[in-house]
C-alpha cells in the first residue's frame, strides 16, 4: 500500500471514529512567511513572523500541556522575555491524560478512539503559546512512557486495550529494563524494521491527531523522540510522515539522540541528513562541564559550516540542579550563557528536579540574558573566544561582531583582556550587567585602543559586559 493511500485510510478512520471534529484552520496561522524557520540572513538562528528570534525558556514540566496551572507558567515565562517551551507528548505523571479513550466500566482503552481530554489539553496549550508568541518544541515519542512503571499504565500495552493481544501485537506486558536497553517492540513497528502493521496503524493515527491540531500553528518545532538510541530508521520514518502530512506548509524537524558525546555517530544521523532534519538538538551536551561544554558545540558548528547546510542548533533542556544527578545549580546557570554565547539558537532550563525549571534563579538568568541580547544584534555576532587574552579555564566567554560590538560572560567574576583592535580609534561604551539582580551599571564611554582590560565589578558572581562602538 502506498504512503498516500495509507494516510487516506487513516484519515477516513479518524473521521468516522473521532469523538471531536478537527479544529478549524485559522488561515492567518497557515502563512509560511509567518512560520518558525531558519533565519534567512543567518540560518544558525530562527525567524518567526518574518523576524529573527532567539529562543529562551524554562518550565516546571516537560509535558506542559498536561498541568493545571499552565496559563500561569506561560504568563510568567512571557513576562521574563522567555519564548520557548518543551512539549513531550508524555502521559506518565499522576493525573496526566492518555491519548485514547478509556471505558470507565472495563478500564480498557480503545486505540481507535482519540482521548478527548488529552487532545483538548494539547490544543488549549498550543493556542495559549501562540497567543504569547512562545515557540513549542514537541517530542512526538517519549521512550520513558514505554518501559518500566509507565508501561503498566500505557494504553498501547496489550493488557490495557481492547484492540490486540500480546500474541497479535508482539508487545510484551512487562518491560522492566531502562528504555535504553531497547527491549520495547513499540519502536520497531515501521516497515523497514519489524513491519508490525497492526500497531503501526494506531501509531500513525495518533500522529494524525497530533498534526491536525498542531499544523495550523506557526510556532511549532517537531522532534521525533526523547533521548533515543533506537535505529535511525525510526526517526526517519516519522520525520517523513510529518513532512508528507504538512503538504505545502513549512515544518521543522529534528531527532534527539541519547549520546552525550556530540562526536558520536548517533548525531551524524541528524547532521548528515538535512533533507530529513532541518535543525540539530544538542541537549545531551548539557551533561558536560566548563570548557568541554563550550568546545563541543563549536566543533559541531564548524562541521555544519563545512557541510554547506547551515541549520539552527537547539538546546531544549539544560540539565543541572542541586536536587538532581546531572550537575549543580551553578552548572545550569553557566550552561545557559555558554549555549547562547556559543552560537546556539535556543536554550531552555530542564524541569526539576534535574534542572532549574522556572525557579527564581532561572527567572533572573532568562530576564538578564534576554535584556543583554536585546541590546546587541546577536544574530550577526559569532563565538569569539579568540578575542580574549589572559583568560583562565572557564573564566570568560565572548560573542562579538568585531569592530562593532562585543559581549563577554563571566561565570564567577574575572579579569581578561579583550582584543578591540578592529574598533580602535572609535568611542566605545562599556556597560556591566549584574546577572543575578538583572541590573545594569552605569555605562562608561572611552576611546577604544587595541586592547581593553575587563575586570568584573566584584570578584565573584555572574557578570556580563557589553562593549559597543558608539553610533
C-alpha positions as CSV (number, residue, x, y, z in Angstrom):
1,X,0.0,0.0,0.0
2,X,1.4,3.4,-0.9
3,X,2.1,6.0,1.8
4,X,-0.6,8.4,0.4
5,X,-3.3,5.6,0.3
6,X,-2.3,4.6,3.9
7,X,-2.8,8.2,5.1
8,X,-6.2,8.5,3.4
9,X,-7.2,5.2,5.1
10,X,-6.1,6.5,8.5
11,X,-7.8,9.9,8.0
12,X,-11.1,8.2,6.9
13,X,-11.0,6.0,10.0
14,X,-10.4,9.0,12.2
15,X,-13.2,10.9,10.6
16,X,-15.5,8.1,11.4
17,X,-14.4,7.3,15.0
18,X,-13.1,10.6,16.4
19,X,-15.1,12.0,19.4
20,X,-14.5,15.5,18.3
21,X,-14.1,17.4,15.0
22,X,-10.8,18.7,13.7
23,X,-10.2,22.2,14.9
24,X,-11.0,25.0,12.4
25,X,-7.9,26.1,10.5
26,X,-7.1,29.8,11.0
27,X,-5.7,30.8,7.6
28,X,-3.7,33.7,9.2
29,X,-1.7,31.0,11.1
30,X,-1.0,29.0,7.9
31,X,1.2,31.5,6.2
32,X,4.6,30.0,5.5
33,X,6.1,33.5,5.8
34,X,5.0,33.6,9.5
35,X,6.1,30.1,10.4
36,X,9.1,29.3,12.5
37,X,12.0,28.6,10.2
38,X,15.8,29.2,9.8
39,X,16.5,32.9,9.6
40,X,17.1,33.8,6.0
41,X,20.1,36.1,6.7
42,X,21.8,33.7,9.2
43,X,20.3,30.1,9.3
44,X,22.1,29.3,12.6
45,X,19.1,31.2,14.1
46,X,15.4,31.1,13.8
47,X,13.0,33.6,12.4
48,X,9.3,33.8,13.4
49,X,6.7,36.0,11.8
50,X,9.4,37.2,9.4
51,X,11.8,38.5,12.1
52,X,14.8,36.8,13.7
53,X,14.1,35.4,17.2
54,X,16.3,34.0,19.9
55,X,14.6,31.2,21.9
56,X,15.0,31.3,25.7
57,X,12.9,29.2,28.2
58,X,12.3,27.2,31.3
59,X,9.3,25.4,32.7
60,X,8.1,23.3,35.6
61,X,7.3,20.4,33.4
62,X,8.2,18.9,30.0
63,X,4.7,17.8,29.1
64,X,3.5,21.3,29.9
65,X,0.1,20.8,28.3
66,X,-0.9,18.3,31.0
67,X,-0.6,20.7,34.0
68,X,-3.4,22.6,35.6
69,X,-1.8,26.0,36.0
70,X,-0.4,26.1,32.5
71,X,-1.5,29.6,31.9
72,X,0.3,31.0,34.9
73,X,3.5,29.3,33.8
74,X,3.3,30.7,30.3
75,X,2.5,34.2,31.6
76,X,5.5,34.1,33.9
77,X,7.8,32.9,31.2
78,X,6.5,35.6,28.8
79,X,7.0,38.3,31.4
80,X,10.7,37.5,31.6
81,X,11.2,37.7,27.9
82,X,11.1,33.9,27.6
83,X,9.6,32.4,24.5
84,X,10.4,28.7,24.3
85,X,9.0,25.6,25.9
86,X,9.4,21.8,25.5
87,X,6.4,19.6,24.9
88,X,6.9,15.9,25.3
89,X,3.6,14.1,24.3
90,X,4.1,12.1,27.5
91,X,1.4,10.9,30.0
92,X,3.5,9.2,32.7
93,X,2.9,11.6,35.6
94,X,0.0,11.5,38.0
95,X,-3.3,13.0,36.7
96,X,-2.0,13.0,33.1
97,X,-4.4,12.1,30.4
98,X,-3.5,9.4,27.8
99,X,-4.2,10.0,24.0
100,X,-7.0,7.4,23.8
101,X,-10.5,6.9,25.3
102,X,-11.0,4.5,28.2
103,X,-14.1,2.6,29.1
104,X,-14.9,3.5,32.7
105,X,-16.5,0.1,33.3
106,X,-13.8,-2.2,31.9
107,X,-10.9,0.2,32.4
108,X,-9.6,-0.7,28.9
109,X,-8.6,1.8,26.2
110,X,-9.8,1.8,22.6
111,X,-6.9,2.8,20.4
112,X,-9.4,3.7,17.7
113,X,-10.9,6.4,19.8
114,X,-8.8,9.6,20.4
115,X,-8.8,10.7,24.0
116,X,-10.9,13.9,24.2
117,X,-9.3,15.1,27.4
118,X,-5.7,14.6,26.2
119,X,-6.2,16.3,22.8
120,X,-8.3,19.2,24.3
121,X,-5.4,19.9,26.8
122,X,-2.9,19.8,23.9
123,X,-5.0,22.1,21.7
124,X,-5.5,24.6,24.5
125,X,-1.8,24.6,25.2
126,X,-1.0,25.3,21.5
127,X,-3.4,28.2,21.5
128,X,-2.0,29.8,24.7
129,X,1.5,29.6,23.4
130,X,0.6,31.1,20.0
131,X,-1.1,34.0,21.8
132,X,2.1,34.7,23.6
133,X,4.5,34.1,20.7
134,X,6.0,31.2,22.6
135,X,7.8,28.6,20.4
136,X,6.8,25.0,21.2
137,X,9.3,22.1,20.6
138,X,7.3,18.9,20.5
139,X,8.7,15.5,21.2
140,X,6.4,13.0,19.4
141,X,7.5,9.8,21.2
142,X,8.9,9.7,24.8
143,X,10.6,6.4,25.3
144,X,10.1,6.6,29.1
145,X,6.4,6.0,28.6
146,X,7.1,2.6,27.0
147,X,9.0,0.8,29.7
148,X,9.0,0.0,33.4
149,X,6.3,1.6,35.6
150,X,4.7,3.9,32.9
151,X,4.3,0.9,30.5
152,X,2.0,-0.7,33.0
153,X,-0.5,2.2,32.6
154,X,0.2,2.8,28.9
155,X,-2.8,2.2,26.5
156,X,-0.5,0.5,24.0
157,X,0.2,-2.2,26.5
158,X,-1.9,-5.2,25.3
159,X,-3.4,-5.7,28.8
160,X,-4.8,-2.2,28.7
161,X,-6.7,-2.1,25.4
162,X,-9.4,-3.9,23.5
163,X,-7.5,-3.8,20.2
164,X,-4.9,-6.6,20.4
165,X,-3.3,-9.3,22.5
166,X,0.3,-9.9,23.3
167,X,0.4,-12.6,20.6
168,X,-1.2,-10.4,18.0
169,X,0.8,-7.3,18.7
170,X,4.2,-8.6,19.6
171,X,4.2,-6.2,22.5
172,X,5.2,-7.5,26.0
173,X,3.0,-6.7,29.0
174,X,6.1,-6.1,31.2
175,X,9.3,-4.3,30.3
176,X,11.5,-3.9,33.4
177,X,14.7,-2.6,31.9
178,X,15.7,1.0,31.2
179,X,14.4,2.0,27.7
180,X,17.9,2.5,26.6
181,X,18.1,-1.3,26.6
182,X,15.8,-1.2,23.5
183,X,13.6,-4.1,24.6
184,X,10.3,-2.4,23.6
185,X,9.0,-3.6,20.3
186,X,6.9,-0.4,20.1
187,X,9.9,1.3,18.4
188,X,10.4,-1.5,15.8
189,X,7.0,-1.4,14.1
190,X,7.9,0.5,10.9
191,X,8.2,-1.4,7.6
192,X,12.0,-1.5,7.4
193,X,12.2,-2.9,10.9
194,X,9.6,-5.4,12.1
195,X,6.8,-4.2,9.8
196,X,4.2,-4.5,12.5
197,X,1.2,-3.1,10.6
198,X,-1.2,-3.8,13.5
199,X,0.4,-1.5,16.0
200,X,1.8,0.9,13.4
201,X,-1.7,1.9,12.2
202,X,-2.5,3.1,15.7
203,X,0.8,5.0,16.0
204,X,0.1,6.7,12.7
205,X,-3.4,7.6,13.7
206,X,-2.0,9.2,16.8
207,X,0.3,11.3,14.8
208,X,-2.6,12.4,12.6
209,X,-4.4,13.5,15.7
210,X,-1.4,15.5,16.8
211,X,-0.8,17.1,13.4
212,X,-4.3,18.1,12.7
213,X,-4.1,20.2,15.8
214,X,-0.5,21.5,15.6
215,X,0.0,22.2,11.9
216,X,-2.3,25.2,11.8
217,X,0.1,26.9,14.2
218,X,3.2,28.6,13.0
219,X,5.1,28.4,16.3
220,X,5.8,24.6,16.5
221,X,9.0,22.6,16.1
222,X,9.0,18.8,15.8
223,X,11.4,16.4,17.5
224,X,10.9,12.8,16.9
225,X,12.0,11.3,20.2
226,X,13.3,12.0,23.7
227,X,16.9,10.7,24.0
228,X,16.6,7.8,21.6
229,X,19.2,5.2,20.8
230,X,16.9,3.3,18.5
231,X,17.5,2.7,14.8
232,X,17.8,5.9,12.8
233,X,15.2,4.4,10.5
234,X,12.6,5.0,13.3
235,X,13.1,8.8,13.4
236,X,13.5,9.0,9.6
237,X,10.1,7.3,9.2
238,X,8.3,9.8,11.4
239,X,10.1,12.9,10.1
240,X,8.9,11.9,6.6
241,X,5.4,11.3,7.8
242,X,5.3,14.8,9.3
243,X,6.6,16.4,6.2
244,X,4.2,14.5,4.0
245,X,1.2,15.4,6.1
246,X,2.3,19.0,6.3
247,X,1.9,19.3,2.5
248,X,2.9,22.8,1.4
249,X,3.2,24.1,4.9
250,X,6.8,24.5,6.1
251,X,7.7,22.3,9.1
252,X,10.9,21.9,11.0
253,X,12.1,18.5,12.3
254,X,14.9,17.0,14.3
255,X,15.9,14.0,16.4
256,X,17.2,13.9,19.9
257,X,19.8,11.3,20.4
258,X,20.9,9.7,23.7
259,X,24.6,10.1,23.3
260,X,26.2,12.7,25.5
261,X,29.2,12.8,23.1
262,X,28.3,15.1,20.2
263,X,31.0,13.3,18.1
264,X,29.0,10.1,18.4
265,X,27.9,8.5,15.2
266,X,24.3,8.8,16.5
267,X,24.4,12.6,16.0
268,X,25.7,12.1,12.4
269,X,22.2,10.7,11.5
270,X,20.9,14.2,12.1
271,X,23.9,16.3,10.9
272,X,24.4,14.4,7.7
273,X,20.8,14.4,6.6
274,X,19.5,17.9,6.1
275,X,16.8,16.5,3.8
276,X,15.3,14.8,6.9
277,X,16.2,17.2,9.7
278,X,16.2,21.0,9.5
279,X,17.8,21.7,12.9
280,X,20.1,20.0,15.4
281,X,19.2,19.4,19.0
282,X,22.3,19.0,21.2
283,X,20.6,19.0,24.6
284,X,22.7,16.0,25.7
285,X,25.8,18.2,25.6
286,X,24.4,19.8,28.8
287,X,25.8,16.8,30.7
288,X,29.2,18.4,30.0
289,X,31.0,21.0,32.1
290,X,33.0,24.2,31.6
291,X,35.4,24.2,28.7
292,X,34.2,20.9,27.2
293,X,30.6,22.1,27.3
294,X,31.7,25.2,25.3
295,X,34.0,23.4,22.9
296,X,31.8,20.6,21.8
297,X,29.2,22.8,20.1
298,X,32.0,24.8,18.5
299,X,33.1,21.6,16.8
300,X,29.6,20.9,15.6
301,X,29.2,24.5,14.4
302,X,32.2,24.1,12.2
303,X,31.0,20.7,11.0
304,X,27.7,22.3,10.0
305,X,29.5,25.2,8.2
306,X,31.7,22.7,6.3
307,X,28.7,20.7,5.3
308,X,27.2,23.7,3.4
309,X,23.8,23.2,5.1
310,X,23.7,25.8,7.8
311,X,21.0,25.0,10.4
312,X,20.0,26.1,13.9
313,X,21.4,24.3,16.9
314,X,18.8,24.0,19.7
315,X,19.2,23.1,23.4
316,X,15.7,22.3,24.7
317,X,16.9,21.1,28.1
318,X,19.7,22.4,30.3
319,X,20.5,19.8,33.0
320,X,21.8,20.9,36.4
321,X,20.3,21.4,39.8
322,X,21.5,20.5,43.3
323,X,18.5,18.2,43.6
324,X,19.4,16.1,40.6
325,X,22.1,13.9,39.2
326,X,23.3,15.8,36.2
327,X,25.2,18.8,37.6
328,X,24.6,21.6,40.0
329,X,22.7,24.9,40.1
330,X,25.9,26.5,39.0
331,X,26.4,24.1,36.1
332,X,22.9,25.0,34.8
333,X,23.4,28.8,35.1
334,X,26.7,28.6,33.3
335,X,25.3,26.3,30.6
336,X,22.6,28.7,29.6
337,X,25.0,31.5,28.9
338,X,27.7,29.3,27.2
339,X,25.0,28.0,24.9
340,X,23.9,31.4,23.7
341,X,27.3,32.9,23.6
342,X,28.4,29.8,21.7
343,X,26.0,30.4,18.9
344,X,23.0,28.3,19.8
345,X,19.6,29.3,18.5
346,X,17.8,28.2,21.7
347,X,18.3,27.3,25.3
348,X,15.9,26.2,28.0
349,X,16.2,25.1,31.6
350,X,15.2,21.5,32.2
351,X,12.3,20.8,34.6
352,X,13.0,20.0,38.3
353,X,14.5,18.0,39.8
354,X,17.0,17.5,37.1
355,X,17.0,21.2,36.2
356,X,16.2,24.7,37.4
357,X,12.8,24.9,35.6
358,X,11.3,28.3,36.0
359,X,12.7,28.9,39.6
360,X,13.7,32.3,40.8
361,X,17.3,31.6,39.8
362,X,16.2,30.6,36.3
363,X,14.0,33.7,36.1
364,X,16.9,36.0,36.8
365,X,19.1,34.4,34.1
366,X,16.4,34.4,31.5
367,X,15.5,38.0,32.2
368,X,19.1,39.1,32.1
369,X,20.1,37.2,29.0
370,X,17.1,38.5,27.1
371,X,17.9,42.0,28.2
372,X,21.5,41.6,27.0
373,X,20.7,40.1,23.7
374,X,18.1,42.8,23.0
375,X,20.9,45.4,23.4
376,X,23.2,43.8,20.7
377,X,22.5,42.2,17.4
378,X,23.1,38.6,18.5
379,X,22.1,37.4,15.0
380,X,25.2,39.0,13.5
381,X,27.6,38.0,16.3
382,X,29.7,34.9,16.4
383,X,31.5,33.0,19.2
384,X,34.8,34.7,19.6
385,X,36.8,33.4,22.5
386,X,39.9,34.0,20.4
387,X,39.5,37.7,21.2
388,X,40.1,37.0,24.9
389,X,43.6,37.1,26.3
390,X,44.9,36.4,29.9
391,X,42.0,34.1,30.3
392,X,41.9,31.2,32.7
393,X,39.9,28.0,32.1
394,X,36.1,28.7,32.2
395,X,36.8,32.3,33.2
396,X,35.1,34.2,30.4
397,X,33.2,33.6,27.1
398,X,32.8,36.0,24.2
399,X,30.4,36.6,21.3
400,X,31.1,39.5,19.0
401,X,30.9,41.3,15.7
402,X,34.5,42.6,15.8
403,X,34.7,46.3,15.3
404,X,31.0,46.9,16.1
405,X,30.0,45.2,19.4
406,X,31.3,42.6,21.9
407,X,29.7,40.8,24.8
408,X,31.6,38.8,27.4
409,X,30.1,36.5,30.1
410,X,31.9,35.7,33.4
411,X,30.6,32.7,35.3
412,X,32.3,33.7,38.5
413,X,34.0,37.0,38.3
414,X,37.2,37.5,36.4
415,X,39.8,39.7,34.7
416,X,40.6,39.3,31.0
417,X,41.8,41.3,28.1
418,X,39.6,41.9,25.1
419,X,41.1,42.4,21.6
420,X,39.4,45.6,20.4
421,X,41.8,46.4,17.6
422,X,39.0,46.3,15.0
423,X,37.3,49.2,16.9
424,X,40.5,51.2,17.7
425,X,40.1,54.9,17.4
426,X,36.3,54.9,18.0
427,X,34.5,55.8,21.1
428,X,33.0,52.7,22.8
429,X,30.5,52.2,25.6
430,X,31.3,49.7,28.3
431,X,28.4,48.6,30.4
432,X,28.3,45.8,33.0
433,X,25.3,43.6,33.9
434,X,24.8,42.1,37.3
435,X,23.1,38.9,36.1
436,X,21.6,37.7,39.4
437,X,20.0,41.1,40.0
438,X,19.2,41.8,36.3
439,X,20.7,45.3,37.0
440,X,22.9,47.3,34.6
441,X,25.6,49.5,36.0
442,X,26.3,53.0,34.5
443,X,27.8,52.9,31.1
444,X,31.3,54.2,30.6
445,X,32.4,55.9,27.4
446,X,36.1,55.5,26.4
447,X,38.2,55.7,23.3
448,X,39.0,52.2,22.0
449,X,42.5,51.0,21.7
450,X,43.9,47.7,20.6
451,X,43.2,46.0,23.9
452,X,40.7,46.6,26.7
453,X,41.1,45.1,30.1
454,X,37.8,43.9,31.6
455,X,37.6,43.4,35.3
456,X,34.2,42.4,36.8
457,X,32.8,44.9,39.3
458,X,33.0,42.2,42.0
459,X,35.4,39.3,42.3
460,X,32.6,36.7,42.3
461,X,29.2,36.3,40.8
462,X,27.7,36.0,37.3
463,X,28.5,39.0,35.2
464,X,28.3,40.1,31.6
465,X,29.6,43.2,29.8
466,X,28.7,44.8,26.5
467,X,31.4,46.7,24.7
468,X,29.9,48.7,21.8
469,X,31.1,51.2,19.3
470,X,29.1,54.5,19.8
471,X,26.8,55.3,16.9
